[in-house]
Amino acid sequence: MAEKPENETYKISDVLWQRIEPLLPPVIPEIKDDPARMDDRKAMEAILYVFRTGCDWESLPPDLGAGSIVYKRFQEWQKSGLFQRMWKAGLITYEELEKIVWYGRI
């Protein structure tokens, strides 16, 4: 069985993307129509690559996107609270799967 290229290991599965996509903040119409705007899924894959590898934004492999564009999207999503929503959704899913009872609901 052939191994995936390193950049392929950070691809988001369709199932996971279906869980993340509804958590994304609405895009401002003038930004949405920008032809240079990076695809949301590709941007998330690039951000996760940086998180997992610890590389600099400018050291992203070219097929994952330009570091400056990915960093700008990271900042946009960070300000919107997206990563907190993803964390909470993950905890709730884990709670449901493992039947955990938290003392303070998130």
Biopython code that builds the backbone (N, CA, C, O; Angstrom):
import numpy as np
from Bio.PDB.StructureBuilder import StructureBuilder

atoms = [
    (1, "MET", "N", (0.841, -1.186, 0.000)),
    (1, "MET", "CA", (0.000, 0.000, 0.000)),
    (1, "MET", "C", (0.886, 1.250, 0.000)),
    (1, "MET", "O", (1.754, 1.400, 0.860)),
    (2, "ALA", "N", (0.667, 2.123, -0.945)),
    (2, "ALA", "CA", (1.477, 3.327, -1.063)),
    (2, "ALA", "C", (1.083, 4.339, 0.015)),
    (2, "ALA", "O", (-0.092, 4.498, 0.344)),
    (3, "GLU", "N", (2.100, 5.018, 0.553)),
    (3, "GLU", "CA", (1.824, 6.048, 1.547)),
    (3, "GLU", "C", (1.368, 7.313, 0.842)),
    (3, "GLU", "O", (1.745, 7.585, -0.297)),
    (4, "LYS", "N", (0.537, 8.090, 1.556)),
    (4, "LYS", "CA", (0.103, 9.373, 1.017)),
    (4, "LYS", "C", (1.268, 10.355, 1.072)),
    (4, "LYS", "O", (2.087, 10.302, 1.990)),
    (5, "PRO", "N", (1.342, 11.250, 0.089)),
    (5, "PRO", "CA", (2.335, 12.326, 0.207)),
    (5, "PRO", "C", (2.038, 13.115, 1.484)),
    (5, "PRO", "O", (0.889, 13.175, 1.922)),
    (6, "GLU", "N", (3.061, 13.717, 2.078)),
    (6, "GLU", "CA", (2.894, 14.415, 3.360)),
    (6, "GLU", "C", (1.724, 15.386, 3.346)),
    (6, "GLU", "O", (0.950, 15.426, 4.303)),
    (7, "ASN", "N", (1.578, 16.169, 2.282)),
    (7, "ASN", "CA", (0.503, 17.162, 2.228)),
    (7, "ASN", "C", (-0.875, 16.516, 2.183)),
    (7, "ASN", "O", (-1.858, 17.131, 2.597)),
    (8, "GLU", "N", (-0.958, 15.301, 1.693)),
    (8, "GLU", "CA", (-2.232, 14.600, 1.606)),
    (8, "GLU", "C", (-2.727, 14.144, 2.977)),
    (8, "GLU", "O", (-3.925, 13.927, 3.158)),
    (9, "THR", "N", (-1.831, 13.996, 3.935)),
    (9, "THR", "CA", (-2.237, 13.527, 5.264)),
    (9, "THR", "C", (-3.064, 14.566, 5.998)),
    (9, "THR", "O", (-3.678, 14.254, 7.018)),
    (10, "TYR", "N", (-3.093, 15.779, 5.505)),
    (10, "TYR", "CA", (-3.835, 16.842, 6.164)),
    (10, "TYR", "C", (-5.157, 17.164, 5.461)),
    (10, "TYR", "O", (-5.831, 18.136, 5.801)),
    (11, "LYS", "N", (-5.512, 16.346, 4.490)),
    (11, "LYS", "CA", (-6.783, 16.532, 3.797)),
    (11, "LYS", "C", (-7.927, 16.255, 4.762)),
    (11, "LYS", "O", (-7.858, 15.322, 5.562)),
    (12, "ILE", "N", (-8.958, 17.048, 4.690)),
    (12, "ILE", "CA", (-10.132, 16.889, 5.544)),
    (12, "ILE", "C", (-11.101, 15.949, 4.842)),
    (12, "ILE", "O", (-11.443, 16.155, 3.678)),
    (13, "SER", "N", (-11.538, 14.925, 5.546)),
    (13, "SER", "CA", (-12.487, 13.973, 4.961)),
    (13, "SER", "C", (-13.824, 14.671, 4.708)),
    (13, "SER", "O", (-14.130, 15.693, 5.322)),
    (14, "ASP", "N", (-14.598, 14.115, 3.812)),
    (14, "ASP", "CA", (-15.924, 14.668, 3.528)),
    (14, "ASP", "C", (-16.796, 14.685, 4.778)),
    (14, "ASP", "O", (-17.529, 15.645, 5.016)),
    (15, "VAL", "N", (-16.715, 13.624, 5.572)),
    (15, "VAL", "CA", (-17.527, 13.537, 6.796)),
    (15, "VAL", "C", (-17.155, 14.659, 7.769)),
    (15, "VAL", "O", (-18.030, 15.324, 8.324)),
    (16, "LEU", "N", (-15.852, 14.861, 7.969)),
    (16, "LEU", "CA", (-15.419, 15.918, 8.874)),
    (16, "LEU", "C", (-15.785, 17.283, 8.327)),
    (16, "LEU", "O", (-16.216, 18.151, 9.085)),
    (17, "TRP", "N", (-15.624, 17.495, 7.033)),
    (17, "TRP", "CA", (-15.960, 18.794, 6.444)),
    (17, "TRP", "C", (-17.447, 19.095, 6.613)),
    (17, "TRP", "O", (-17.819, 20.251, 6.817)),
    (18, "GLN", "N", (-18.286, 18.096, 6.533)),
    (18, "GLN", "CA", (-19.729, 18.303, 6.731)),
    (18, "GLN", "C", (-20.027, 18.776, 8.150)),
    (18, "GLN", "O", (-21.052, 19.415, 8.386)),
    (19, "ARG", "N", (-19.157, 18.473, 9.078)),
    (19, "ARG", "CA", (-19.335, 18.925, 10.460)),
    (19, "ARG", "C", (-18.752, 20.316, 10.668)),
    (19, "ARG", "O", (-19.277, 21.090, 11.468)),
    (20, "ILE", "N", (-17.678, 20.645, 9.963)),
    (20, "ILE", "CA", (-17.020, 21.940, 10.119)),
    (20, "ILE", "C", (-17.756, 23.042, 9.363)),
    (20, "ILE", "O", (-17.939, 24.141, 9.886)),
    (21, "GLU", "N", (-18.174, 22.752, 8.148)),
    (21, "GLU", "CA", (-18.728, 23.787, 7.268)),
    (21, "GLU", "C", (-19.866, 24.600, 7.893)),
    (21, "GLU", "O", (-19.875, 25.821, 7.737)),
    (22, "PRO", "N", (-20.830, 23.980, 8.594)),
    (22, "PRO", "CA", (-21.902, 24.788, 9.187)),
    (22, "PRO", "C", (-21.424, 25.730, 10.296)),
    (22, "PRO", "O", (-22.139, 26.661, 10.667)),
    (23, "LEU", "N", (-20.235, 25.496, 10.819)),
    (23, "LEU", "CA", (-19.694, 26.338, 11.885)),
    (23, "LEU", "C", (-18.979, 27.580, 11.352)),
    (23, "LEU", "O", (-18.686, 28.505, 12.108)),
    (24, "LEU", "N", (-18.698, 27.596, 10.036)),
    (24, "LEU", "CA", (-17.988, 28.731, 9.442)),
    (24, "LEU", "C", (-18.821, 29.998, 9.558)),
    (24, "LEU", "O", (-20.047, 29.952, 9.452)),
    (25, "PRO", "N", (-18.156, 31.131, 9.776)),
    (25, "PRO", "CA", (-18.900, 32.398, 9.840)),
    (25, "PRO", "C", (-19.395, 32.780, 8.450)),
    (25, "PRO", "O", (-18.808, 32.379, 7.445)),
    (26, "PRO", "N", (-20.472, 33.554, 8.395)),
    (26, "PRO", "CA", (-20.923, 34.022, 7.076)),
    (26, "PRO", "C", (-19.849, 34.915, 6.448)),
    (26, "PRO", "O", (-19.146, 35.652, 7.140)),
    (27, "VAL", "N", (-19.747, 34.828, 5.145)),
    (27, "VAL", "CA", (-18.752, 35.622, 4.420)),
    (27, "VAL", "C", (-19.408, 36.907, 3.955)),
    (27, "VAL", "O", (-20.509, 36.892, 3.405)),
    (28, "ILE", "N", (-18.726, 38.014, 4.177)),
    (28, "ILE", "CA", (-19.218, 39.319, 3.738)),
    (28, "ILE", "C", (-19.318, 39.277, 2.211)),
    (28, "ILE", "O", (-18.369, 38.864, 1.544)),
    (29, "PRO", "N", (-20.465, 39.703, 1.645)),
    (29, "PRO", "CA", (-20.670, 39.562, 0.188)),
    (29, "PRO", "C", (-19.532, 40.072, -0.682)),
    (29, "PRO", "O", (-19.172, 39.414, -1.658)),
    (30, "GLU", "N", (-18.952, 41.231, -0.357)),
    (30, "GLU", "CA", (-17.876, 41.746, -1.219)),
    (30, "GLU", "C", (-16.631, 40.883, -1.137)),
    (30, "GLU", "O", (-15.864, 40.820, -2.097)),
    (31, "ILE", "N", (-16.416, 40.221, -0.017)),
    (31, "ILE", "CA", (-15.289, 39.301, 0.104)),
    (31, "ILE", "C", (-15.611, 37.998, -0.624)),
    (31, "ILE", "O", (-14.749, 37.421, -1.287)),
    (32, "LYS", "N", (-16.852, 37.542, -0.496)),
    (32, "LYS", "CA", (-17.267, 36.279, -1.113)),
    (32, "LYS", "C", (-17.075, 36.301, -2.627)),
    (32, "LYS", "O", (-16.725, 35.285, -3.228)),
    (33, "ASP", "N", (-17.305, 37.461, -3.237)),
    (33, "ASP", "CA", (-17.202, 37.585, -4.686)),
    (33, "ASP", "C", (-15.773, 37.863, -5.167)),
    (33, "ASP", "O", (-15.550, 38.019, -6.368)),
    (34, "ASP", "N", (-14.824, 37.925, -4.267)),
    (34, "ASP", "CA", (-13.436, 38.162, -4.630)),
    (34, "ASP", "C", (-12.892, 36.925, -5.346)),
    (34, "ASP", "O", (-12.833, 35.850, -4.749)),
    (35, "PRO", "N", (-12.495, 37.058, -6.610)),
    (35, "PRO", "CA", (-12.004, 35.889, -7.348)),
    (35, "PRO", "C", (-10.733, 35.292, -6.749)),
    (35, "PRO", "O", (-10.415, 34.134, -7.017)),
    (36, "ALA", "N", (-10.005, 36.057, -5.947)),
    (36, "ALA", "CA", (-8.772, 35.561, -5.343)),
    (36, "ALA", "C", (-9.026, 34.854, -4.005)),
    (36, "ALA", "O", (-8.097, 34.312, -3.405)),
    (37, "ARG", "N", (-10.277, 34.859, -3.540)),
    (37, "ARG", "CA", (-10.576, 34.238, -2.240)),
    (37, "ARG", "C", (-10.357, 32.730, -2.326)),
    (37, "ARG", "O", (-10.858, 32.056, -3.226)),
    (38, "MET", "N", (-9.604, 32.235, -1.377)),
    (38, "MET", "CA", (-9.281, 30.820, -1.319)),
    (38, "MET", "C", (-10.505, 30.021, -0.875)),
    (38, "MET", "O", (-11.282, 30.482, -0.038)),
    (39, "ASP", "N", (-10.670, 28.845, -1.426)),
    (39, "ASP", "CA", (-11.735, 27.926, -1.037)),
    (39, "ASP", "C", (-11.634, 27.638, 0.465)),
    (39, "ASP", "O", (-10.540, 27.421, 0.986)),
    (40, "ASP", "N", (-12.783, 27.637, 1.160)),
    (40, "ASP", "CA", (-12.791, 27.448, 2.613)),
    (40, "ASP", "C", (-12.154, 26.128, 3.041)),
    (40, "ASP", "O", (-11.365, 26.099, 3.986)),
    (41, "ARG", "N", (-12.484, 25.059, 2.365)),
    (41, "ARG", "CA", (-11.955, 23.751, 2.755)),
    (41, "ARG", "C", (-10.441, 23.709, 2.572)),
    (41, "ARG", "O", (-9.720, 23.201, 3.430)),
    (42, "LYS", "N", (-9.968, 24.240, 1.462)),
    (42, "LYS", "CA", (-8.527, 24.271, 1.211)),
    (42, "LYS", "C", (-7.834, 25.148, 2.257)),
    (42, "LYS", "O", (-6.744, 24.815, 2.722)),
    (43, "ALA", "N", (-8.460, 26.262, 2.627)),
    (43, "ALA", "CA", (-7.886, 27.138, 3.651)),
    (43, "ALA", "C", (-7.798, 26.411, 4.987)),
    (43, "ALA", "O", (-6.794, 26.524, 5.690)),
    (44, "MET", "N", (-8.838, 25.669, 5.341)),
    (44, "MET", "CA", (-8.819, 24.934, 6.611)),
    (44, "MET", "C", (-7.742, 23.860, 6.584)),
    (44, "MET", "O", (-7.049, 23.658, 7.581)),
    (45, "GLU", "N", (-7.593, 23.174, 5.470)),
    (45, "GLU", "CA", (-6.546, 22.156, 5.371)),
    (45, "GLU", "C", (-5.161, 22.779, 5.551)),
    (45, "GLU", "O", (-4.300, 22.198, 6.211)),
    (46, "ALA", "N", (-4.949, 23.944, 4.974)),
    (46, "ALA", "CA", (-3.660, 24.619, 5.103)),
    (46, "ALA", "C", (-3.426, 25.070, 6.546)),
    (46, "ALA", "O", (-2.313, 24.952, 7.058)),
    (47, "ILE", "N", (-4.457, 25.580, 7.195)),
    (47, "ILE", "CA", (-4.342, 26.005, 8.591)),
    (47, "ILE", "C", (-4.027, 24.800, 9.478)),
    (47, "ILE", "O", (-3.161, 24.879, 10.350)),
    (48, "LEU", "N", (-4.722, 23.695, 9.257)),
    (48, "LEU", "CA", (-4.464, 22.492, 10.048)),
    (48, "LEU", "C", (-3.045, 21.973, 9.805)),
    (48, "LEU", "O", (-2.416, 21.442, 10.721)),
    (49, "TYR", "N", (-2.542, 22.123, 8.590)),
    (49, "TYR", "CA", (-1.166, 21.731, 8.281)),
    (49, "TYR", "C", (-0.193, 22.528, 9.150)),
    (49, "TYR", "O", (0.737, 21.968, 9.729)),
    (50, "VAL", "N", (-0.417, 23.831, 9.232)),
    (50, "VAL", "CA", (0.451, 24.683, 10.056)),
    (50, "VAL", "C", (0.346, 24.273, 11.523)),
    (50, "VAL", "O", (1.359, 24.173, 12.215)),
    (51, "PHE", "N", (-0.881, 24.035, 11.998)),
    (51, "PHE", "CA", (-1.069, 23.625, 13.397)),
    (51, "PHE", "C", (-0.325, 22.326, 13.689)),
    (51, "PHE", "O", (0.348, 22.206, 14.713)),
    (52, "ARG", "N", (-0.448, 21.368, 12.798)),
    (52, "ARG", "CA", (0.131, 20.038, 13.035)),
    (52, "ARG", "C", (1.647, 20.016, 12.874)),
    (52, "ARG", "O", (2.331, 19.316, 13.619)),
    (53, "THR", "N", (2.178, 20.760, 11.924)),
    (53, "THR", "CA", (3.615, 20.704, 11.668)),
    (53, "THR", "C", (4.396, 21.770, 12.423)),
    (53, "THR", "O", (5.586, 21.599, 12.687)),
    (54, "GLY", "N", (3.740, 22.860, 12.769)),
    (54, "GLY", "CA", (4.432, 23.963, 13.433)),
    (54, "GLY", "C", (5.263, 24.808, 12.482)),
    (54, "GLY", "O", (6.070, 25.627, 12.922)),
    (55, "CYS", "N", (5.071, 24.615, 11.172)),
    (55, "CYS", "CA", (5.843, 25.402, 10.208)),
    (55, "CYS", "C", (5.371, 26.859, 10.205)),
    (55, "CYS", "O", (4.273, 27.165, 10.671)),
    (56, "ASP", "N", (6.199, 27.737, 9.684)),
    (56, "ASP", "CA", (5.813, 29.140, 9.519)),
    (56, "ASP", "C", (4.763, 29.235, 8.423)),
    (56, "ASP", "O", (4.700, 28.390, 7.530)),
    (57, "TRP", "N", (3.947, 30.267, 8.504)),
    (57, "TRP", "CA", (2.922, 30.465, 7.466)),
    (57, "TRP", "C", (3.579, 30.568, 6.095)),
    (57, "TRP", "O", (3.068, 30.019, 5.118)),
    (58, "GLU", "N", (4.692, 31.258, 6.018)),
    (58, "GLU", "CA", (5.371, 31.456, 4.728)),
    (58, "GLU", "C", (6.085, 30.193, 4.237)),
    (58, "GLU", "O", (6.556, 30.148, 3.100)),
    (59, "SER", "N", (6.164, 29.175, 5.088)),
    (59, "SER", "CA", (6.824, 27.921, 4.691)),
    (59, "SER", "C", (5.829, 26.866, 4.234)),
    (59, "SER", "O", (6.199, 25.709, 4.036)),
    (60, "LEU", "N", (4.579, 27.249, 4.064)),
    (60, "LEU", "CA", (3.575, 26.293, 3.578)),
    (60, "LEU", "C", (3.986, 25.763, 2.213)),
    (60, "LEU", "O", (4.476, 26.524, 1.379)),
    (61, "PRO", "N", (3.797, 24.476, 1.972)),
    (61, "PRO", "CA", (4.043, 23.968, 0.616)),
    (61, "PRO", "C", (3.133, 24.712, -0.377)),
    (61, "PRO", "O", (1.972, 24.983, -0.068)),
    (62, "PRO", "N", (3.645, 25.034, -1.537)),
    (62, "PRO", "CA", (2.876, 25.822, -2.512)),
    (62, "PRO", "C", (1.497, 25.253, -2.853)),
    (62, "PRO", "O", (0.568, 26.013, -3.125)),
    (63, "ASP", "N", (1.353, 23.916, -2.841)),
    (63, "ASP", "CA", (0.056, 23.343, -3.198)),
    (63, "ASP", "C", (-1.000, 23.562, -2.107)),
    (63, "ASP", "O", (-2.184, 23.312, -2.335)),
    (64, "LEU", "N", (-0.578, 24.028, -0.922)),
    (64, "LEU", "CA", (-1.544, 24.324, 0.139)),
    (64, "LEU", "C", (-1.972, 25.789, 0.140)),
    (64, "LEU", "O", (-2.917, 26.156, 0.838)),
    (65, "GLY", "N", (-1.299, 26.615, -0.623)),
    (65, "GLY", "CA", (-1.680, 28.020, -0.726)),
    (65, "GLY", "C", (-0.578, 28.947, -0.261)),
    (65, "GLY", "O", (0.419, 28.522, 0.323)),
    (66, "ALA", "N", (-0.781, 30.212, -0.533)),
    (66, "ALA", "CA", (0.188, 31.234, -0.123)),
    (66, "ALA", "C", (0.031, 31.493, 1.373)),
    (66, "ALA", "O", (-1.080, 31.682, 1.867)),
    (67, "GLY", "N", (1.144, 31.500, 2.079)),
    (67, "GLY", "CA", (1.110, 31.688, 3.524)),
    (67, "GLY", "C", (0.383, 32.944, 3.959)),
    (67, "GLY", "O", (-0.351, 32.920, 4.947)),
    (68, "SER", "N", (0.570, 34.041, 3.241)),
    (68, "SER", "CA", (-0.077, 35.301, 3.626)),
    (68, "SER", "C", (-1.593, 35.208, 3.508)),
    (68, "SER", "O", (-2.318, 35.754, 4.340)),
    (69, "ILE", "N", (-2.069, 34.522, 2.483)),
    (69, "ILE", "CA", (-3.520, 34.366, 2.294)),
    (69, "ILE", "C", (-4.095, 33.433, 3.352)),
    (69, "ILE", "O", (-5.159, 33.703, 3.909)),
    (70, "VAL", "N", (-3.402, 32.349, 3.627)),
    (70, "VAL", "CA", (-3.871, 31.395, 4.636)),
    (70, "VAL", "C", (-3.872, 32.056, 6.012)),
    (70, "VAL", "O", (-4.812, 31.874, 6.785)),
    (71, "TYR", "N", (-2.827, 32.820, 6.321)),
    (71, "TYR", "CA", (-2.758, 33.495, 7.616)),
    (71, "TYR", "C", (-3.897, 34.511, 7.762)),
    (71, "TYR", "O", (-4.489, 34.641, 8.834)),
    (72, "LYS", "N", (-4.191, 35.216, 6.691)),
    (72, "LYS", "CA", (-5.292, 36.189, 6.731)),
    (72, "LYS", "C", (-6.613, 35.476, 7.044)),
    (72, "LYS", "O", (-7.417, 35.980, 7.828)),
    (73, "ARG", "N", (-6.839, 34.307, 6.434)),
    (73, "ARG", "CA", (-8.066, 33.542, 6.707)),
    (73, "ARG", "C", (-8.072, 33.043, 8.146)),
    (73, "ARG", "O", (-9.109, 33.057, 8.809)),
    (74, "PHE", "N", (-6.908, 32.599, 8.630)),
    (74, "PHE", "CA", (-6.800, 32.165, 10.019)),
    (74, "PHE", "C", (-7.222, 33.298, 10.952)),
    (74, "PHE", "O", (-8.002, 33.081, 11.879)),
    (75, "GLN", "N", (-6.709, 34.502, 10.710)),
    (75, "GLN", "CA", (-7.061, 35.647, 11.551)),
    (75, "GLN", "C", (-8.564, 35.941, 11.476)),
    (75, "GLN", "O", (-9.195, 36.210, 12.498)),
    (76, "GLU", "N", (-9.126, 35.891, 10.292)),
    (76, "GLU", "CA", (-10.561, 36.127, 10.093)),
    (76, "GLU", "C", (-11.380, 35.124, 10.910)),
    (76, "GLU", "O", (-12.308, 35.500, 11.626)),
    (77, "TRP", "N", (-11.022, 33.855, 10.792)),
    (77, "TRP", "CA", (-11.757, 32.810, 11.499)),
    (77, "TRP", "C", (-11.516, 32.848, 12.995)),
    (77, "TRP", "O", (-12.417, 32.556, 13.782)),
    (78, "GLN", "N", (-10.306, 33.207, 13.391)),
    (78, "GLN", "CA", (-10.014, 33.299, 14.822)),
    (78, "GLN", "C", (-10.875, 34.392, 15.457)),
    (78, "GLN", "O", (-11.458, 34.179, 16.520)),
    (79, "LYS", "N", (-10.958, 35.552, 14.817)),
    (79, "LYS", "CA", (-11.773, 36.659, 15.335)),
    (79, "LYS", "C", (-13.247, 36.299, 15.394)),
    (79, "LYS", "O", (-13.976, 36.791, 16.256)),
    (80, "SER", "N", (-13.694, 35.438, 14.474)),
    (80, "SER", "CA", (-15.112, 35.065, 14.435)),
    (80, "SER", "C", (-15.480, 34.029, 15.498)),
    (80, "SER", "O", (-16.661, 33.782, 15.741)),
    (81, "GLY", "N", (-14.464, 33.418, 16.138)),
    (81, "GLY", "CA", (-14.729, 32.391, 17.141)),
    (81, "GLY", "C", (-14.892, 30.993, 16.562)),
    (81, "GLY", "O", (-15.346, 30.085, 17.258)),
    (82, "LEU", "N", (-14.528, 30.811, 15.302)),
    (82, "LEU", "CA", (-14.700, 29.519, 14.644)),
    (82, "LEU", "C", (-13.995, 28.389, 15.389)),
    (82, "LEU", "O", (-14.576, 27.322, 15.586)),
    (83, "PHE", "N", (-12.773, 28.607, 15.796)),
    (83, "PHE", "CA", (-12.020, 27.520, 16.415)),
    (83, "PHE", "C", (-12.604, 27.133, 17.775)),
    (83, "PHE", "O", (-12.535, 25.969, 18.168)),
    (84, "GLN", "N", (-13.173, 28.090, 18.487)),
    (84, "GLN", "CA", (-13.859, 27.767, 19.738)),
    (84, "GLN", "C", (-15.116, 26.947, 19.453)),
    (84, "GLN", "O", (-15.419, 25.998, 20.176)),
    (85, "ARG", "N", (-15.846, 27.316, 18.397)),
    (85, "ARG", "CA", (-17.050, 26.549, 18.032)),
    (85, "ARG", "C", (-16.677, 25.123, 17.632)),
    (85, "ARG", "O", (-17.379, 24.172, 17.977)),
    (86, "MET", "N", (-15.572, 24.980, 16.906)),
    (86, "MET", "CA", (-15.125, 23.637, 16.513)),
    (86, "MET", "C", (-14.751, 22.825, 17.756)),
    (86, "MET", "O", (-15.090, 21.645, 17.850)),
    (87, "TRP", "N", (-14.060, 23.447, 18.699)),
    (87, "TRP", "CA", (-13.651, 22.763, 19.926)),
    (87, "TRP", "C", (-14.889, 22.298, 20.701)),
    (87, "TRP", "O", (-14.959, 21.150, 21.142)),
    (88, "LYS", "N", (-15.860, 23.197, 20.860)),
    (88, "LYS", "CA", (-17.083, 22.837, 21.589)),
    (88, "LYS", "C", (-17.844, 21.722, 20.881)),
    (88, "LYS", "O", (-18.344, 20.801, 21.527)),
    (89, "ALA", "N", (-17.932, 21.802, 19.567)),
    (89, "ALA", "CA", (-18.638, 20.760, 18.810)),
    (89, "ALA", "C", (-17.932, 19.425, 18.986)),
    (89, "ALA", "O", (-18.587, 18.389, 19.094)),
    (90, "GLY", "N", (-16.625, 19.435, 19.016)),
    (90, "GLY", "CA", (-15.858, 18.206, 19.226)),
    (90, "GLY", "C", (-16.082, 17.630, 20.607)),
    (90, "GLY", "O", (-16.228, 16.418, 20.761)),
    (91, "LEU", "N", (-16.112, 18.492, 21.617)),
    (91, "LEU", "CA", (-16.363, 18.019, 22.984)),
    (91, "LEU", "C", (-17.765, 17.441, 23.122)),
    (91, "LEU", "O", (-17.959, 16.419, 23.779)),
    (92, "ILE", "N", (-18.742, 18.098, 22.501)),
    (92, "ILE", "CA", (-20.118, 17.608, 22.576)),
    (92, "ILE", "C", (-20.237, 16.254, 21.880)),
    (92, "ILE", "O", (-20.904, 15.351, 22.385)),
    (93, "THR", "N", (-19.597, 16.114, 20.733)),
    (93, "THR", "CA", (-19.617, 14.832, 20.028)),
    (93, "THR", "C", (-18.964, 13.754, 20.877)),
    (93, "THR", "O", (-19.491, 12.647, 20.995)),
    (94, "TYR", "N", (-17.818, 14.073, 21.468)),
    (94, "TYR", "CA", (-17.128, 13.108, 22.326)),
    (94, "TYR", "C", (-18.014, 12.722, 23.505)),
    (94, "TYR", "O", (-18.100, 11.551, 23.873)),
    (95, "GLU", "N", (-18.665, 13.711, 24.085)),
    (95, "GLU", "CA", (-19.564, 13.477, 25.212)),
    (95, "GLU", "C", (-20.682, 12.509, 24.814)),
    (95, "GLU", "O", (-21.011, 11.586, 25.559)),
    (96, "GLU", "N", (-21.255, 12.731, 23.638)),
    (96, "GLU", "CA", (-22.339, 11.865, 23.161)),
    (96, "GLU", "C", (-21.842, 10.446, 22.892)),
    (96, "GLU", "O", (-22.518, 9.474, 23.228)),
    (97, "LEU", "N", (-20.663, 10.330, 22.288)),
    (97, "LEU", "CA", (-20.120, 9.012, 21.967)),
    (97, "LEU", "C", (-19.702, 8.235, 23.215)),
    (97, "LEU", "O", (-19.897, 7.021, 23.289)),
    (98, "GLU", "N", (-19.142, 8.921, 24.171)),
    (98, "GLU", "CA", (-18.604, 8.258, 25.361)),
    (98, "GLU", "C", (-19.554, 8.309, 26.557)),
    (98, "GLU", "O", (-19.246, 7.773, 27.621)),
    (99, "LYS", "N", (-20.712, 8.955, 26.382)),
    (99, "LYS", "CA", (-21.717, 9.066, 27.454)),
    (99, "LYS", "C", (-21.130, 9.746, 28.696)),
    (99, "LYS", "O", (-21.358, 9.312, 29.825)),
    (100, "ILE", "N", (-20.382, 10.803, 28.466)),
    (100, "ILE", "CA", (-19.767, 11.554, 29.559)),
    (100, "ILE", "C", (-20.765, 12.569, 30.094)),
    (100, "ILE", "O", (-21.509, 13.185, 29.332)),
    (101, "VAL", "N", (-20.774, 12.735, 31.397)),
    (101, "VAL", "CA", (-21.592, 13.764, 32.033)),
    (101, "VAL", "C", (-20.624, 14.806, 32.592)),
    (101, "VAL", "O", (-19.854, 14.511, 33.505)),
    (102, "TRP", "N", (-20.662, 16.018, 32.048)),
    (102, "TRP", "CA", (-19.794, 17.087, 32.503)),
    (102, "TRP", "C", (-20.456, 17.772, 33.686)),
    (102, "TRP", "O", (-21.683, 17.798, 33.782)),
    (103, "TYR", "N", (-19.668, 18.316, 34.573)),
    (103, "TYR", "CA", (-20.208, 19.043, 35.720)),
    (103, "TYR", "C", (-20.573, 20.465, 35.356)),
    (103, "TYR", "O", (-21.417, 21.072, 36.016)),
    (104, "GLY", "N", (-19.980, 20.990, 34.358)),
    (104, "GLY", "CA", (-20.299, 22.331, 33.855)),
    (104, "GLY", "C", (-20.431, 22.253, 32.353)),
    (104, "GLY", "O", (-19.418, 22.143, 31.662)),
    (105, "ARG", "N", (-21.636, 22.306, 31.819)),
    (105, "ARG", "CA", (-21.871, 22.177, 30.365)),
    (105, "ARG", "C", (-21.207, 23.344, 29.651)),
    (105, "ARG", "O", (-21.295, 24.485, 30.104)),
    (106, "ILE", "N", (-20.542, 23.062, 28.535)),
    (106, "ILE", "CA", (-19.868, 24.095, 27.763)),
    (106, "ILE", "C", (-20.854, 24.877, 26.939)),
    (106, "ILE", "O", (-20.466, 25.797, 26.219)),
]
sb = StructureBuilder()
sb.init_structure("model")
sb.init_model(0)
sb.init_chain("A")
sb.init_seg("    ")
for serial, (resi, resn, name, xyz) in enumerate(atoms, 1):
    if name == "N":
        sb.init_residue(resn, " ", resi, " ")
    sb.init_atom(name, np.array(xyz, "f"), 0.0, 1.0, " ", f" {name:<3s}", serial, name[0])
structure = sb.get_structure()
